[in-house]
């Protein structure tokens, strides 16, 4: 029930944060609670992923993707992620999850989720790769097609060297997973 409470709060407060525009950030504030911790008394690994999900949900709600996906039978999906933990988030510590859509290419979109402590200190960084699946045609949509359907004129920038390496690594691991 705890996870659903945070999701309900994120969804209920999304309109107060205004529309999301490409290049902007979603900022959600949290506190590390006893239910979030592991034996080391810091935010556990799985909780980082769940909180990054909330960052994505906030963006999807504010950009209009959730409503459009429901209307068209689409499903935004995460394909993979990579995490770098830099500093721990201890019990009772306040932090923010700063999420953004970084770029897209073809059917893949790159997201970024930075876990930020006081003083703009990064605790963790997550890169995600995902897409929007069209259930009726059983294919992933070109992200430019999704952007146009949202009524946006945004254009993607070329992936950075780090993003390109992540995309290649993800593709290779995905291929390996299919062979196992």
NORWO-V907595 format. One record per backbone hydrogen bond with DSSP energy under -0.5 kcal/mol. NH is the residue of the N-H (numbers start at 0). CO is the residue of the C=O. If there is no record, write none. Layout:
BEGIN
nh = {NH;NH}
co = {CO;CO}
END
This chain:
BEGIN
nh = {4;5;6;7;8;9;10;11;12;13;15;16;16;17;19;22;23;25;27;29;31;32;35;36;36;37;40;42;43;46;47;48;49;50;51;52;53;54;55;56;57;58;59;60;61;62;63;63;64;65;67;68;69;70;71;72;73;74;76;78;79;81;83;85;85;86;89;90;91;92;94;95;96;97;97;98;98;99;101;101;102;104;107;108;109;110;110;111;112;113;114;114;115;115;116;119;120;120;122;123;124;125;126;127;128;129;130;132;132;133;134;134;137;138;140;142;144;145;146;147;148;149;150;151;163;164;165;166;167;168;169;170;171;172;173;174;175;176;177;178;178;179}
co = {0;1;2;3;4;5;6;7;8;9;12;12;13;14;61;100;20;98;96;94;92;30;32;32;33;41;37;88;35;43;43;44;45;46;47;48;49;50;51;52;53;54;55;56;57;58;59;60;59;59;63;64;65;66;67;68;68;132;130;128;128;126;124;83;122;122;87;40;31;89;29;115;27;95;113;25;96;111;99;109;109;107;104;129;102;108;127;99;125;97;112;123;95;113;120;116;116;117;114;114;83;112;81;110;79;108;76;74;130;138;72;132;133;133;131;105;141;141;142;143;144;145;147;146;159;160;161;162;163;164;165;166;167;168;169;170;171;172;173;174;175;175}
END
